[in-house]
Amino acid sequence: MQVIRSLDHFPADFTRSVLAIGNFDGVHRGHQAIIRKVRESARARGAHAIAVTFDPHPGRVLRPDLPMRLITPLPVRLDLLAETGLDATVVIPFTEAFSRLTAHDFAARVLSESLRAIEVHEGDNFRFGHGAHAGTKELEGFGRELGFSVVAQPSLTMRGIPVSSSRVRQCIAAGDMTATRALLGRVFSIRSTPARGRGIGTRLTVPTINLAPYSELLPANGVYVTRLVIGSGSDAQLFQSVTNAGNRPTFGEDSYTIESHLLDFRPVDLTPDTPLELCFLKRIRAEQRFDSPEALKAQIMRDVAYAQRYLGLAAALSRRPVTR
């Protein structure tokens, strides 16, 4: 998948495009359904399948006073979009000046002239243009004028609940990893590096690793069954783990820490820049304060036993043959 970071650099040989436009935060099942239709239509019409997204997130520009934590920072979002089979993703720099573009100018200058759209796919709640005053009905009218069609897809629902980025954020913030996985279609994970200043050397020889501070969306404070990928590519190693995300109140510390205890530990090469990916599988319990380190240690042993049972059951289920 090509990543195009400027409308001025849109490839000259992309003469016909089928598009989907959005923030795509999380690249959840609803996004995936729209992109699947984009890809199918593009192939049928001899066009290129393209996603159009924005960086930074428009919320960070239009509402800078409100915290905006992303499910998927841009590099992760691009990796996930690449997995869908798109030909390209266009990343439009979102600025205050761009936000003042009228809906008609966006349709004419961006979709028609720059991206050469012949078809645009959107969810039925899509809003665009200055002040978000236009929706799919207005887009259909612009399309008739400018020469592209519009496909408005109904919101995907699961058990009657629309799948949306805001709903995914709510589930993550509540620590509900089961619901999060159902909405995303995959396990929620974060990418980081080892925390600096904690004795990180060239070799990890103890079964605990702390993650560097992470500025995007994190699950509710608590203890989780997790998997930790250390390294990348062919050198990556996967560890089963139990992770505490929180402030470690038993020791009176007031700084947030993500600390993972590796269950199947083996020594591994590690530097402060080693890529880490932490996958959150299941919340075991909320964070709590214990009367003594001994009481904490006893609870940790119970947490480890829970995680081992959970991971063992998950492994057994994954090996179960599929029957009709």
C-alpha positions as CSV (number, residue, x, y, z in Angstrom):
1,M,0.0,0.0,0.0
2,Q,1.3,3.4,-0.9
3,V,1.1,6.2,1.7
4,I,0.6,9.6,0.1
5,R,1.1,12.5,2.5
6,S,0.3,15.4,0.2
7,L,-2.5,15.9,-2.4
8,D,0.2,17.4,-4.6
9,H,1.9,14.0,-4.7
10,F,-1.1,12.0,-5.7
11,P,0.2,9.6,-8.4
12,A,-0.5,10.7,-12.0
13,D,-1.4,7.1,-13.0
14,F,-4.2,6.9,-10.4
15,T,-6.7,8.2,-12.9
16,R,-9.8,6.6,-11.3
17,S,-10.3,6.2,-7.6
18,V,-12.9,4.6,-5.3
19,L,-12.6,6.3,-1.9
20,A,-13.5,6.1,1.7
21,I,-12.9,9.1,3.9
22,G,-12.5,9.2,7.7
23,N,-10.3,9.3,10.7
24,F,-10.3,5.4,10.8
25,D,-9.3,5.5,14.5
26,G,-9.1,1.9,15.6
27,V,-9.7,0.5,12.0
28,H,-12.6,-1.3,13.7
29,R,-15.1,-3.8,12.1
30,G,-17.2,-0.9,10.8
31,H,-14.3,0.6,9.0
32,Q,-13.3,-2.8,7.7
33,A,-16.7,-3.3,6.2
34,I,-16.6,0.0,4.3
35,I,-13.1,-0.6,3.1
36,R,-14.0,-4.1,1.9
37,K,-16.8,-2.6,-0.3
38,V,-14.4,0.0,-1.6
39,R,-11.9,-2.6,-2.6
40,E,-14.5,-4.8,-4.3
41,S,-15.9,-1.9,-6.2
42,A,-12.5,-0.6,-7.3
43,R,-11.6,-4.0,-8.7
44,A,-14.8,-4.3,-10.6
45,R,-14.5,-0.8,-12.1
46,G,-10.8,-0.9,-12.9
47,A,-10.0,1.8,-10.3
48,H,-7.7,2.3,-7.4
49,A,-9.0,1.6,-3.8
50,I,-8.0,4.4,-1.5
51,A,-8.6,5.5,2.0
52,V,-8.4,9.2,2.9
53,T,-7.5,10.1,6.5
54,F,-6.2,13.1,8.5
55,D,-3.3,13.9,10.7
56,P,-3.5,15.2,13.3
57,H,-6.9,14.0,14.3
58,P,-9.4,16.9,13.6
59,G,-10.5,16.8,17.2
60,R,-7.0,17.9,18.3
61,V,-7.2,20.9,16.1
62,L,-10.8,22.0,16.5
63,R,-11.1,21.2,20.3
64,P,-7.5,21.5,21.6
65,D,-8.8,22.0,25.2
66,L,-10.3,18.6,25.3
67,P,-8.1,15.5,25.6
68,M,-8.1,13.3,22.6
69,R,-6.4,9.9,23.1
70,L,-6.2,7.7,20.0
71,I,-7.0,4.0,19.8
72,T,-4.5,3.8,16.9
73,P,-1.7,6.4,16.4
74,L,-1.1,7.1,12.8
75,P,1.8,4.6,12.2
76,V,-0.4,1.8,13.6
77,R,-3.4,3.0,11.7
78,L,-1.4,2.9,8.4
79,D,-0.2,-0.6,9.2
80,L,-3.8,-1.8,9.8
81,L,-5.1,-0.1,6.7
82,A,-2.3,-1.7,4.6
83,E,-3.6,-5.1,5.8
84,T,-7.0,-4.5,4.2
85,G,-5.7,-4.6,0.7
86,L,-6.0,-1.0,-0.2
87,D,-3.9,0.4,-3.0
88,A,-3.1,3.6,-1.1
89,T,-3.9,5.8,1.9
90,V,-3.9,9.6,1.5
91,V,-2.9,11.4,4.7
92,I,-4.2,15.0,4.6
93,P,-2.5,17.4,7.0
94,F,-5.4,18.7,9.1
95,T,-5.0,22.4,9.9
96,E,-7.3,25.3,10.9
97,A,-7.1,26.6,7.3
98,F,-8.1,23.2,6.0
99,S,-11.0,23.0,8.5
100,R,-12.5,26.2,6.9
101,L,-12.9,24.5,3.5
102,T,-16.5,24.4,2.6
103,A,-18.2,21.1,1.9
104,H,-18.5,22.0,-1.8
105,D,-14.8,23.0,-2.1
106,F,-13.8,19.8,-0.3
107,A,-15.8,17.7,-2.8
108,A,-14.6,19.7,-5.8
109,R,-10.9,20.4,-5.0
110,V,-10.0,17.3,-2.9
111,L,-12.3,14.5,-4.1
112,S,-12.8,15.3,-7.7
113,E,-9.8,17.3,-8.9
114,S,-7.0,16.0,-6.7
115,L,-8.1,12.4,-6.0
116,R,-10.1,11.8,-9.2
117,A,-12.9,10.1,-7.5
118,I,-15.4,8.1,-9.4
119,E,-17.1,6.7,-6.3
120,V,-17.1,7.6,-2.6
121,H,-18.1,5.2,0.1
122,E,-19.1,6.5,3.6
123,G,-21.0,5.5,6.7
124,D,-24.5,7.0,6.9
125,N,-23.4,9.3,9.7
126,F,-20.6,10.9,7.7
127,R,-20.2,14.7,8.1
128,F,-17.8,17.0,6.3
129,G,-17.0,20.6,5.4
130,H,-16.6,23.7,7.5
131,G,-18.6,23.2,10.7
132,A,-19.5,19.6,9.6
133,H,-22.6,21.1,8.0
134,A,-22.8,18.5,5.1
135,G,-23.6,14.8,5.1
136,T,-24.1,12.0,2.6
137,K,-27.2,13.7,1.0
138,E,-25.2,16.8,0.2
139,L,-22.3,14.7,-1.0
140,E,-24.6,12.8,-3.4
141,G,-25.6,16.2,-4.8
142,F,-22.0,17.3,-5.2
143,G,-21.2,13.9,-6.8
144,R,-23.9,14.4,-9.5
145,E,-22.4,17.8,-10.3
146,L,-18.8,16.6,-10.3
147,G,-19.1,13.2,-11.8
148,F,-18.8,10.7,-8.9
149,S,-21.3,8.4,-7.3
150,V,-21.8,8.0,-3.5
151,V,-22.5,4.8,-1.6
152,A,-23.8,5.4,1.9
153,Q,-23.3,2.3,4.0
154,P,-25.4,1.7,7.1
155,S,-23.6,1.6,10.4
156,L,-22.4,-1.9,11.3
157,T,-24.1,-3.1,14.5
158,M,-23.3,-5.8,17.0
159,R,-26.1,-7.0,19.3
160,G,-27.9,-3.8,18.3
161,I,-25.1,-1.5,19.2
162,P,-23.4,0.6,16.4
163,V,-19.7,-0.1,16.0
164,S,-17.9,3.2,16.3
165,S,-14.6,4.6,17.4
166,S,-16.3,6.3,20.4
167,R,-17.8,3.0,21.5
168,V,-14.4,1.3,21.2
169,R,-12.9,4.0,23.3
170,Q,-15.5,3.5,26.0
171,C,-14.8,-0.2,26.2
172,I,-11.0,0.3,26.4
173,A,-11.4,3.0,29.1
174,A,-13.6,0.6,31.1
175,G,-11.1,-2.2,30.8
176,D,-13.5,-4.4,28.9
177,M,-11.1,-6.2,26.6
178,T,-13.6,-8.8,25.5
179,A,-16.0,-6.2,24.1
180,T,-13.0,-4.2,22.6
181,R,-11.8,-7.3,20.8
182,A,-15.3,-8.0,19.4
183,L,-15.6,-4.4,18.1
184,L,-12.1,-4.2,16.6
185,G,-12.0,-7.7,15.3
186,R,-8.6,-8.2,16.9
187,V,-6.9,-7.8,20.3
188,F,-6.2,-4.3,21.4
189,S,-2.5,-3.5,21.7
190,I,-0.1,-0.6,22.3
191,R,3.4,-0.1,20.9
192,S,6.2,1.3,23.0
193,T,9.8,0.8,24.1
194,P,11.4,-0.2,27.5
195,A,11.2,2.4,30.2
196,R,14.5,4.3,30.5
197,G,16.3,4.8,33.8
198,R,15.3,1.5,35.3
199,G,18.5,-0.5,34.8
200,I,17.8,-1.5,31.2
201,G,21.0,-3.0,29.8
202,T,21.8,-5.1,26.8
203,R,20.3,-8.2,28.3
204,L,17.0,-8.7,30.1
205,T,17.7,-11.2,32.8
206,V,14.7,-10.7,35.1
207,P,11.1,-11.6,34.2
208,T,9.7,-8.0,34.5
209,I,9.7,-5.2,32.1
210,N,8.3,-1.7,32.3
211,L,7.1,0.2,29.2
212,A,8.1,3.7,28.4
213,P,5.3,6.4,28.9
214,Y,2.6,6.1,26.4
215,S,0.5,9.2,25.4
216,E,-2.5,7.6,23.6
217,L,-5.5,5.6,24.9
218,L,-4.9,3.0,27.6
219,P,-7.2,0.6,29.4
220,A,-8.5,1.4,32.9
221,N,-6.1,0.9,35.7
222,G,-5.8,-2.7,36.8
223,V,-4.2,-6.0,36.3
224,Y,-4.5,-7.8,32.9
225,V,-3.7,-11.0,31.1
226,T,-1.4,-9.9,28.3
227,R,1.0,-10.9,25.6
228,L,4.2,-9.0,25.0
229,V,6.1,-9.0,21.7
230,I,9.7,-8.0,22.1
231,G,11.5,-6.9,19.0
232,S,10.2,-6.9,15.4
233,G,10.3,-8.9,12.2
234,S,12.1,-12.3,12.3
235,D,13.8,-11.4,15.6
236,A,10.5,-10.8,17.5
237,Q,9.8,-13.0,20.6
238,L,6.4,-13.5,22.1
239,F,5.9,-13.8,25.9
240,Q,2.8,-14.6,27.9
241,S,2.5,-12.0,30.6
242,V,0.5,-10.4,33.5
243,T,0.5,-6.6,33.4
244,N,-0.2,-4.0,36.0
245,A,-1.3,-0.7,34.5
246,G,-1.6,2.0,37.2
247,N,0.1,3.9,40.0
248,R,1.3,1.1,42.3
249,P,-0.5,2.4,45.4
250,T,0.9,-0.2,47.8
251,F,4.4,1.4,47.5
252,G,3.1,4.9,47.7
253,E,4.2,5.8,44.2
254,D,2.3,8.5,42.3
255,S,3.6,7.9,38.8
256,Y,1.7,5.8,36.2
257,T,3.5,2.6,35.2
258,I,2.9,-0.2,32.8
259,E,4.7,-3.2,34.3
260,S,4.6,-6.7,32.7
261,H,5.7,-9.9,34.4
262,L,6.7,-12.5,31.8
263,L,5.3,-15.9,32.6
264,D,7.4,-17.9,30.2
265,F,10.5,-15.9,30.7
266,R,13.8,-16.5,28.9
267,P,16.7,-14.0,28.6
268,V,16.3,-11.7,25.6
269,D,18.4,-9.0,24.0
270,L,17.0,-5.6,25.0
271,T,17.9,-1.9,24.5
272,P,16.1,1.3,25.3
273,D,15.0,1.4,21.6
274,T,13.7,-2.2,21.3
275,P,10.2,-2.2,19.9
276,L,7.5,-3.6,22.3
277,E,3.9,-4.5,21.6
278,L,1.7,-5.2,24.5
279,C,-1.6,-7.0,23.8
280,F,-4.4,-6.7,26.4
281,L,-6.4,-10.0,26.5
282,K,-8.5,-9.9,29.7
283,R,-8.8,-7.7,32.8
284,I,-8.2,-9.7,36.0
285,R,-9.1,-7.0,38.6
286,A,-9.0,-3.3,39.4
287,E,-5.9,-1.8,40.9
288,Q,-5.9,-1.8,44.7
289,R,-3.8,-1.0,47.7
290,F,-2.5,-3.8,49.9
291,D,-1.6,-3.5,53.6
292,S,1.9,-5.0,53.0
293,P,4.2,-6.2,50.3
294,E,3.5,-9.8,51.4
295,A,-0.2,-9.3,50.8
296,L,0.6,-7.9,47.4
297,K,2.8,-10.8,46.6
298,A,0.1,-13.3,47.5
299,Q,-2.4,-11.5,45.2
300,I,0.2,-11.5,42.4
301,M,0.5,-15.3,42.7
302,R,-3.3,-15.5,42.4
303,D,-3.2,-13.2,39.4
304,V,-0.5,-15.3,37.7
305,A,-2.6,-18.5,38.4
306,Y,-5.6,-16.9,36.8
307,A,-3.6,-15.8,33.8
308,Q,-2.1,-19.2,33.3
309,R,-5.6,-20.8,33.4
310,Y,-6.9,-18.2,30.9
311,L,-4.0,-18.6,28.5
312,G,-4.2,-22.4,28.7
313,L,-7.9,-22.4,27.9
314,A,-7.4,-20.0,25.0
315,A,-4.7,-22.2,23.6
316,A,-6.9,-25.3,23.9
317,L,-9.8,-23.6,22.2
318,S,-7.5,-22.4,19.4
319,R,-6.5,-26.0,18.7
320,R,-10.1,-27.3,18.8
321,P,-11.2,-28.6,15.3
322,V,-14.0,-26.7,13.6
323,T,-17.1,-28.8,13.3
324,R,-20.5,-28.1,11.7
